[in-house]
Amino acid sequence: MILPIAYHPNYVTPLPEEHRFPMPKFKLLYEYLLKEEIILPEWVHTPEIPPQYWLELVHDRAYVKAYLEGSLSPKAQRRIGLPWSPGLVTRTCTAVGGTILTAQLALQYGIACNTAGGTHHAFPDYGSGFCIFNDLAIASRVLQHLNLAEKILIIDLDVHQGDGSAYIFQDDDTVFTFSMHCENNFPHRKQKSDRDVSLPVGLDDEGYLQILAKYLPDLLSEVKPDLVLYDAGVDPHVGDRLGKLALSDRGIYRRDRMVLSSCKAFGYPVAAVIGGGYTKNNSQNMQDLVYLHSLLHRAAREVFVNI
């Protein structure tokens, strides 16, 4: 058994110094996974930039065109929170391609992990919260478009509600959105997921895991998906810059292991993305953040490979 991994050097592109988005983490995560032998080089798959019409399965054509060309209004760019550049266009599209590839690999192997992804705040006609195109939604639509899957379950455990995904699939019975998030956090105006679980500020490991264990088995039994897309954001961690919850390192690992082992027990393939995780851009903090993101891949290896 192997653990397929999606990674591309284009997952990183320069941002202004001191920008809040921790861009270096994607390359550092990949290097850490190899160094610690959590993954093997032969497990790594390189994504391609998807054709534009795949982006337009979710996003309005005018928005896609304006972003790709760099003609978004200053207001629209401020809402995204990332300064436009040709490099960021390449990075954005490559990361979307990575989530699509991860989903395809999961259908083949039962498990696959991206080393980026989780841009769940992007709406059909605008971006928000560091999210430009909604990779989870696009991957869902592409798999359906290619007749590779009919029913998809999005399990979103990022600390912030997956509002873009909820909005995109609000009237669509083929994609079920589950978001478990901090109630007093971005976005301030929540959308309606198929199932929302709002958590109080400061919730710790045991409280969090008890709530997840209450919902997860029934969710999998009810939806019966062809594929699970799992957003494993580490921003519920107690040390996260934008989080407001209080999970420990161990709590993040137990959460990921619970989701992955449950999907495996039910026989549902799972494609995981790393989601949010925020820290100050200094060396030690970035190393700590990379370690947290690596816990997803550690858990995936433990559940699916070390058997």
C-alpha positions in Angstrom: 0.0 0.0 0.0 1.2 3.5 -0.8 0.2 7.0 0.2 -0.1 9.1 -3.0 0.9 12.7 -2.5 0.4 15.8 -4.7 3.1 18.4 -4.7 4.5 21.0 -7.2 7.3 23.6 -6.7 4.8 26.2 -8.0 2.8 25.8 -4.7 5.1 28.6 -3.5 5.4 32.1 -5.0 6.8 35.3 -3.5 4.6 37.5 -1.4 5.5 40.9 0.3 7.6 40.5 3.4 5.5 40.2 6.6 2.4 39.2 4.7 0.1 37.2 7.0 -0.3 34.3 4.6 2.4 31.7 5.4 3.4 30.9 1.8 6.7 29.2 2.6 4.9 26.4 4.5 4.0 24.3 1.3 7.6 23.7 0.2 8.8 23.3 3.8 6.1 20.7 4.4 7.0 18.7 1.4 10.7 18.7 2.4 9.8 17.8 6.0 7.7 14.8 4.9 10.6 13.5 2.8 13.2 14.2 5.5 11.2 12.4 8.2 10.4 9.5 5.7 6.7 10.1 6.3 6.4 9.8 2.5 8.6 8.3 -0.1 9.8 10.1 -3.3 8.1 7.5 -5.5 4.7 8.3 -3.9 4.8 11.9 -5.2 2.6 13.0 -8.1 3.0 16.3 -9.9 -0.3 18.1 -10.8 -0.9 20.1 -13.9 -2.7 23.4 -14.4 -6.4 22.5 -15.1 -8.1 23.8 -18.3 -9.9 27.0 -17.8 -13.3 25.4 -18.4 -12.8 23.2 -15.4 -12.6 26.4 -13.2 -15.7 27.6 -14.9 -17.6 24.5 -13.7 -17.8 26.4 -10.4 -16.8 30.0 -11.1 -18.3 32.7 -13.3 -16.4 33.1 -16.5 -16.0 36.8 -16.1 -14.5 36.4 -12.7 -12.1 33.7 -13.9 -11.0 35.8 -16.9 -10.5 38.9 -14.8 -8.4 37.1 -12.2 -6.3 35.2 -14.8 -5.6 38.5 -16.6 -5.0 40.6 -13.6 -7.9 42.9 -14.2 -9.8 42.5 -10.9 -10.8 45.7 -9.2 -8.7 46.8 -6.2 -11.7 46.2 -4.0 -12.0 42.6 -5.2 -8.3 42.0 -4.7 -8.5 43.4 -1.1 -11.3 41.0 -0.4 -9.0 38.1 -1.4 -6.2 39.5 0.7 -3.4 38.4 -1.7 -1.7 40.8 -4.1 -2.1 39.8 -7.7 0.9 38.6 -9.7 1.5 36.2 -12.6 3.3 33.9 -10.2 0.2 33.8 -7.9 -2.0 33.0 -10.9 0.3 30.0 -11.6 0.4 29.0 -8.0 -3.4 29.2 -7.6 -4.2 27.2 -10.6 -1.5 24.6 -9.9 -2.9 24.1 -6.3 -6.4 23.6 -7.8 -4.9 21.0 -10.1 -3.3 19.4 -7.1 -6.6 18.9 -5.4 -8.2 17.5 -8.6 -5.3 15.1 -8.9 -5.6 14.1 -5.2 -9.2 13.3 -5.7 -8.5 11.2 -8.7 -5.7 9.3 -6.9 -8.0 8.7 -3.9 -10.5 7.0 -6.1 -7.7 4.7 -7.3 -5.8 4.0 -4.1 -8.4 4.7 -1.4 -6.4 7.6 0.1 -4.4 10.6 -1.3 -3.1 13.8 0.3 -2.4 17.2 -1.2 0.4 19.3 0.3 -1.8 22.4 -0.3 -5.5 23.1 -0.9 -8.5 24.0 1.1 -9.5 27.3 -0.4 -13.1 27.1 0.8 -13.9 30.8 1.1 -14.0 31.4 -2.7 -17.5 32.0 -4.1 -18.6 31.6 -7.7 -17.9 35.3 -8.6 -15.4 36.5 -6.0 -12.6 35.4 -3.8 -12.2 36.0 0.0 -10.0 35.1 2.9 -6.9 34.2 0.9 -9.0 32.0 -1.4 -9.3 32.7 -5.1 -10.7 29.6 -6.7 -12.5 27.0 -4.6 -10.4 23.8 -5.1 -12.8 21.6 -3.1 -15.8 22.6 -5.2 -13.8 22.5 -8.5 -12.5 19.0 -7.7 -16.1 17.9 -6.9 -17.4 19.2 -10.2 -14.6 17.9 -12.3 -15.0 14.3 -10.9 -18.7 14.5 -11.6 -18.0 16.0 -15.1 -15.7 13.1 -15.8 -18.2 10.6 -14.5 -15.7 9.4 -11.8 -18.1 10.1 -8.9 -21.7 11.0 -8.3 -22.0 11.7 -4.6 -19.3 13.6 -2.7 -19.0 14.5 1.0 -16.9 17.5 2.0 -15.7 17.2 5.6 -14.4 20.7 6.5 -12.6 20.9 9.9 -10.8 24.1 9.2 -11.5 26.5 12.1 -13.3 28.8 9.7 -16.6 27.9 8.2 -16.4 26.7 4.6 -18.8 29.4 3.5 -17.9 29.4 -0.2 -18.4 25.6 -0.5 -21.7 25.9 1.4 -23.0 28.6 -0.9 -21.9 26.8 -4.1 -23.6 23.5 -3.2 -26.6 24.9 -1.2 -29.2 23.6 -3.7 -27.2 20.5 -4.8 -28.0 17.1 -3.4 -25.0 15.5 -5.0 -22.4 17.3 -2.8 -23.0 17.3 1.0 -21.1 20.0 2.9 -20.2 19.4 6.6 -18.4 22.3 8.4 -17.3 22.2 12.1 -15.9 25.5 13.0 -15.4 28.2 15.6 -18.6 30.2 15.8 -17.0 33.5 16.7 -14.5 33.7 13.8 -14.2 34.6 10.2 -16.4 34.7 8.1 -18.7 36.9 10.2 -21.6 36.2 7.9 -22.0 32.4 7.8 -23.6 30.5 5.0 -25.8 27.4 5.5 -23.9 24.1 5.0 -25.8 20.9 4.7 -24.7 20.4 8.3 -23.0 23.1 10.4 -21.5 22.5 13.9 -20.5 25.8 15.6 -17.9 25.5 18.4 -17.3 27.8 21.3 -14.1 29.8 21.6 -11.4 28.0 23.6 -12.7 24.4 23.0 -10.0 21.9 23.9 -9.1 18.4 22.6 -11.6 16.3 24.6 -14.6 18.6 23.9 -13.7 18.9 20.2 -13.1 15.2 19.7 -16.3 14.2 21.5 -18.4 16.4 19.3 -16.7 15.1 16.1 -17.2 11.5 17.3 -20.9 12.3 17.8 -21.4 13.5 14.2 -18.9 11.6 12.0 -20.3 8.0 11.9 -23.9 9.2 11.3 -22.6 11.5 8.6 -20.8 8.8 6.7 -23.8 6.4 7.1 -26.3 9.0 5.9 -24.4 10.4 2.9 -22.8 7.2 1.5 -20.4 9.2 -0.7 -18.4 7.9 -3.6 -15.6 10.1 -2.3 -14.8 12.2 0.8 -12.9 15.5 0.5 -11.3 16.3 3.8 -10.2 19.8 4.7 -7.7 19.2 7.5 -7.0 22.8 8.5 -4.7 23.0 11.6 -6.0 26.4 12.6 -8.1 24.9 15.4 -4.7 24.6 17.2 -4.2 26.6 20.4 -1.2 28.4 19.0 -2.8 29.4 15.7 -2.6 33.1 14.8 -6.2 33.2 13.5 -7.8 30.3 15.3 -9.6 30.8 18.7 -9.8 27.1 19.6 -7.4 25.2 21.8 -6.5 21.9 20.3 -3.0 20.5 21.1 -0.6 18.8 18.7 -2.0 15.5 19.9 -5.5 16.7 19.4 -4.9 17.6 15.8 -3.4 14.2 15.2 -6.3 12.4 16.9 -8.8 14.4 14.9 -7.1 13.5 11.6 -6.8 9.8 12.6 -10.5 9.7 13.6 -11.6 11.1 10.2 -9.3 8.9 8.1 -9.9 5.7 10.1 -13.7 6.2 10.0 -13.6 6.7 6.2 -11.5 3.6 5.8 -13.9 1.6 8.1 -16.9 2.6 6.0 -15.0 1.9 2.8 -15.1 5.4 1.4 -12.0 6.8 -0.4 -10.7 10.0 1.0 -8.8 12.9 -0.6 -7.3 15.2 2.0 -6.0 18.8 1.7 -4.1 20.7 4.4 -6.3 23.7 4.8 -5.6 26.7 7.0 -2.8 27.2 9.5 -1.3 30.6 10.3 1.7 31.8 12.2 4.3 34.6 12.1 6.8 34.1 9.3 9.8 33.4 11.4 11.8 30.2 11.3 10.7 28.5 14.6 7.0 29.3 14.2 7.1 28.1 10.6 8.7 24.8 11.6 6.0 24.3 14.3 3.3 25.0 11.7 4.8 22.6 9.2 4.9 19.9 11.9 1.2 20.4 12.5 0.4 20.0 8.8 2.5 16.9 8.7 0.2 15.2 11.2 -2.3 14.7 8.5 0.2 12.7 6.4 1.4 10.9 9.5 -2.1 9.8 10.3 -2.8 8.8 6.7 0.3 6.7 6.6 -0.6 5.0 10.0 -4.2 4.3 8.9 -3.7 3.2 5.3 0.0 2.1 4.9 1.3 0.7 8.2 -1.1 -2.2 8.3 
